[in-house]
Amino acid sequence: MLNVTPRIQIPLDEFEFTYARSGGPGGQNVNKVNSKAVMRWNVTTSPSLPDDVRERFLGTFGSRVLATGALLITSE
């Protein structure tokens, strides 16, 4: 459970985590190890997000939400 506030609590099963090989220059293991983490969370269909918060979130971060309604965050 991700506790954002007492009002907003998101179960971890709403998040999808995948791992992939990181691109670009790097050390010996850059092409052998899955070192890039990708998280997807469908903001538009999340039952844990109150409607007013969803509208505010999409107004602020809407350009980062994919056409499918998913927020995609990567870390390399």
C-alpha positions in Angstrom: 0.0 0.0 0.0 1.3 3.4 -1.0 0.1 5.9 1.6 0.0 9.3 0.0 -2.3 10.9 2.6 -4.8 9.5 5.0 -7.4 10.1 2.2 -5.3 8.6 -0.6 -4.0 5.1 -0.3 -3.0 3.2 -3.5 -2.6 -0.6 -3.4 0.7 -1.8 -4.9 -1.1 -4.1 -7.3 -2.2 -1.0 -9.2 1.4 -0.4 -10.2 3.1 -2.5 -12.9 6.8 -2.8 -12.7 9.0 -4.1 -15.5 12.8 -4.2 -16.0 14.8 -3.8 -19.2 18.3 -3.3 -20.4 19.4 0.3 -20.1 20.7 1.9 -23.3 23.6 4.3 -23.9 27.2 4.2 -22.7 28.1 2.4 -19.5 30.3 -0.2 -17.9 30.8 -3.8 -18.9 27.4 -4.9 -17.8 25.3 -2.3 -19.5 24.1 -4.6 -22.3 23.8 -7.7 -20.1 21.9 -6.6 -17.0 18.3 -5.4 -16.7 19.2 -2.1 -15.0 16.3 0.1 -16.2 13.1 0.1 -14.1 9.8 1.1 -15.6 6.6 1.7 -13.6 3.1 2.1 -15.1 0.1 3.3 -13.2 -3.2 3.9 -14.9 -4.3 7.3 -13.5 -7.6 7.5 -15.4 -9.0 4.1 -14.1 -7.5 4.0 -10.6 -10.3 3.3 -8.1 -8.0 4.6 -5.3 -7.9 8.2 -6.6 -10.8 10.5 -5.8 -12.2 12.3 -8.8 -11.2 15.8 -7.6 -7.6 14.6 -7.1 -7.5 12.8 -10.5 -8.7 16.0 -12.3 -6.0 18.1 -10.5 -3.4 15.4 -11.3 -4.3 15.3 -15.0 -4.4 19.1 -15.1 -0.8 19.3 -13.7 0.8 16.2 -15.2 -1.5 15.4 -18.2 1.3 15.9 -20.7 3.1 13.0 -19.0 0.1 10.6 -19.2 0.0 8.3 -22.2 -3.0 8.0 -24.5 -4.0 4.8 -22.6 -4.3 6.8 -19.4 -1.1 5.4 -17.9 1.6 7.3 -16.2 5.0 5.9 -17.2 8.0 6.5 -15.0 11.4 5.2 -15.9 14.7 5.1 -14.0 18.0 4.1 -15.7 
